[in-house]
Amino acid sequence: MEVVPLTGRWARLVPLDEAHREPLRRAAGDDRIWEHTLTRASGPGFDPWFDDALAERAAGRRVPFAVCRAADGRWVGSTSYLDLAPRHRRVEIGSTWYHPDVWATAVNPESKLLLLAHAFEAFGVNRVALVTDVLNARSQAAIAKLGAVREGVLRSHMISQGGRVRDSVMFSIVAAEWPSVRAVLRSRLEQGTGSVPTPNPTPD
């Protein structure tokens, strides 16, 4: 998948590099971000998270982005393409987190719109998956609001940094659904940032 910046009205996604380390360290410092996460990328956990993201990018297993709030140029979080499968034309969007200052704003839905558009229209995927913790009701609601289909629960799917064995909820959007999903997302964004429901998205 070609790594390019993705720019919208409210959010700008830039391929992650070393220049983003300190701005994202500041963004990651709020403990509320990490309530339902596999890893805790704050405090001493930040550098391992950041280094792992760069290493996975170099290995071709992940495409991580730093997310900038367009209104003021502030770096407010990160999101990624994961589980890259060019042969099967599928990808996952995940490892997403944002500073609480941009929760319930247009930043997350527009970021998802940009990522989905690039995946379906530039990369030509058949399927985009989104996976979240079964305990994270807010994240599940946000994903469902995108128009993604809930496919089921993956039992004992992952182990968190603290050792909890988590069940994960699998959602997906397929190519045939993309035009309607795109239309709904664009309509919400046009209605204004305050009307866009954006529960706390977290790394998955």
C-alpha positions in Angstrom: 0.0 0.0 0.0 1.4 3.4 -1.0 2.1 5.6 2.0 0.9 9.1 1.3 -0.5 11.9 3.5 -4.3 12.0 3.6 -5.8 15.4 4.0 -9.4 16.5 4.9 -11.1 19.6 6.3 -10.8 18.7 10.0 -8.0 16.1 10.0 -4.7 15.5 8.3 -3.0 12.0 8.4 0.7 11.9 7.9 2.8 8.7 7.6 4.4 8.3 11.0 8.1 9.2 11.4 10.6 10.3 14.0 9.5 13.9 13.9 6.2 12.9 15.5 7.7 11.3 18.6 7.6 14.2 21.0 4.2 15.7 19.8 2.5 12.3 20.1 4.2 11.7 23.5 2.4 14.8 24.7 -0.9 13.7 23.1 -0.7 10.3 24.7 -0.2 11.5 28.2 -3.9 11.4 29.3 -4.7 8.2 31.1 -8.3 8.2 29.8 -7.1 7.2 26.4 -5.8 3.8 27.6 -8.8 2.4 29.5 -9.5 -0.4 27.0 -6.2 -0.9 25.2 -3.8 -3.7 24.5 -0.8 -1.5 25.2 -0.4 1.7 27.3 1.4 4.2 25.2 1.8 6.8 27.9 4.7 7.4 30.3 7.3 4.7 30.0 5.2 2.8 27.5 5.3 5.5 24.9 8.7 4.8 23.3 8.2 1.1 23.0 4.9 1.7 21.3 6.4 4.3 19.0 9.4 2.2 18.1 7.2 -0.8 17.4 5.1 1.2 15.0 8.1 2.3 13.1 9.6 -1.2 13.0 6.3 -2.7 11.8 6.2 0.0 9.1 9.7 -0.8 8.0 8.8 -4.5 7.8 5.8 -3.8 5.7 3.3 -5.1 8.2 1.7 -1.8 9.2 1.1 1.7 7.8 0.9 4.0 10.9 -0.2 7.6 10.7 0.1 10.6 13.0 -3.2 12.5 13.1 -3.2 16.3 13.1 -6.1 18.5 13.9 -6.4 20.8 10.9 -7.8 23.7 12.8 -4.6 24.4 14.7 -1.9 22.0 13.5 -1.9 20.1 16.8 -0.9 16.4 16.7 -3.7 14.6 18.5 -3.3 10.9 18.0 -2.5 8.0 15.7 -4.2 5.4 13.5 -2.9 2.6 11.2 -3.6 0.2 8.4 -2.9 -3.3 9.8 -3.1 -6.9 8.6 -2.1 -5.9 5.1 -3.1 -8.6 2.7 -2.6 -7.4 -0.9 -3.2 -10.8 -2.4 -6.7 -11.0 -0.8 -7.3 -7.3 -1.2 -8.1 -6.7 2.4 -6.8 -4.5 5.3 -7.7 -3.6 8.8 -8.0 -0.1 10.3 -6.9 0.0 14.0 -4.4 0.9 16.6 -6.4 4.2 16.8 -6.2 6.6 19.7 -6.9 10.3 20.2 -6.3 12.8 22.9 -9.7 13.5 24.7 -9.7 17.1 23.4 -10.8 15.7 20.0 -13.3 13.1 21.3 -16.8 13.9 20.0 -15.4 16.0 17.2 -15.1 15.5 13.4 -11.4 14.4 13.7 -12.1 10.6 14.1 -15.0 10.3 11.5 -13.1 12.3 8.9 -9.9 10.2 9.6 -12.0 7.1 9.0 -13.4 8.6 5.8 -9.9 9.3 4.5 -8.6 5.9 5.4 -11.6 4.1 3.9 -11.5 6.1 0.8 -7.8 5.5 0.2 -8.3 1.8 0.9 -11.2 1.2 -1.4 -10.5 3.8 -4.1 -6.7 3.9 -4.3 -5.7 0.5 -3.1 -8.8 -1.3 -4.4 -9.5 -3.5 -1.4 -12.5 -5.8 -1.2 -12.8 -5.5 2.6 -11.8 -3.3 5.5 -11.9 -4.8 9.0 -12.3 -2.9 12.3 -11.7 -4.8 15.6 -12.2 -3.7 19.1 -12.4 -4.9 22.7 -15.7 -6.6 23.6 -15.7 -4.4 26.8 -15.3 -1.1 24.9 -18.9 -0.3 24.2 -18.1 3.3 23.1 -15.7 2.1 20.5 -18.2 -0.5 19.2 -20.9 2.2 18.9 -18.5 4.5 17.0 -17.6 1.7 14.6 -21.2 0.7 14.1 -22.1 4.4 13.4 -19.7 4.3 10.5 -22.0 1.7 8.8 -19.7 -1.3 9.5 -21.3 -4.7 9.9 -20.8 -6.5 13.2 -19.6 -10.0 12.3 -19.2 -11.6 15.7 -16.9 -12.1 18.6 -13.4 -13.6 18.5 -13.0 -15.4 21.8 -9.7 -15.2 23.7 -8.4 -13.2 20.8 -5.7 -11.1 22.3 -3.7 -10.6 25.5 -3.4 -7.1 26.9 -0.2 -5.6 28.3 -1.6 -6.2 31.8 -2.3 -9.9 31.0 -6.0 -9.8 30.5 -7.2 -12.2 27.8 -9.6 -10.2 25.8 -12.5 -11.1 23.5 -12.6 -8.9 20.4 -15.6 -7.8 18.3 -15.1 -8.0 14.5 -16.7 -5.4 12.2 -16.2 -5.0 8.5 -17.1 -2.8 5.5 -16.9 -4.5 2.0 -16.5 -2.8 -1.3 -20.2 -3.0 -2.3 -21.1 -1.2 0.9 -18.5 1.6 0.5 -20.6 4.1 -1.6 -23.4 4.2 1.0 -20.9 4.3 3.9 -19.1 7.2 2.2 -22.4 9.1 1.6 -23.4 8.8 5.3 -20.0 9.9 6.6 -19.9 12.9 4.3 -23.4 13.9 5.3 -22.5 13.8 9.0 -19.4 15.8 8.4 -21.3 18.4 6.4 -23.8 18.8 9.3 -21.0 20.1 11.5 -18.5 18.8 14.0 -20.9 19.0 17.0 -23.3 16.6 15.4 -20.8 13.9 14.7 -21.0 11.2 17.4 -17.5 10.1 18.1 -17.1 7.9 21.1 -13.6 7.3 22.4 -11.7 5.3 19.8 -8.9 3.2 21.2 -6.0 1.1 20.0 -7.4 -2.3 19.0 
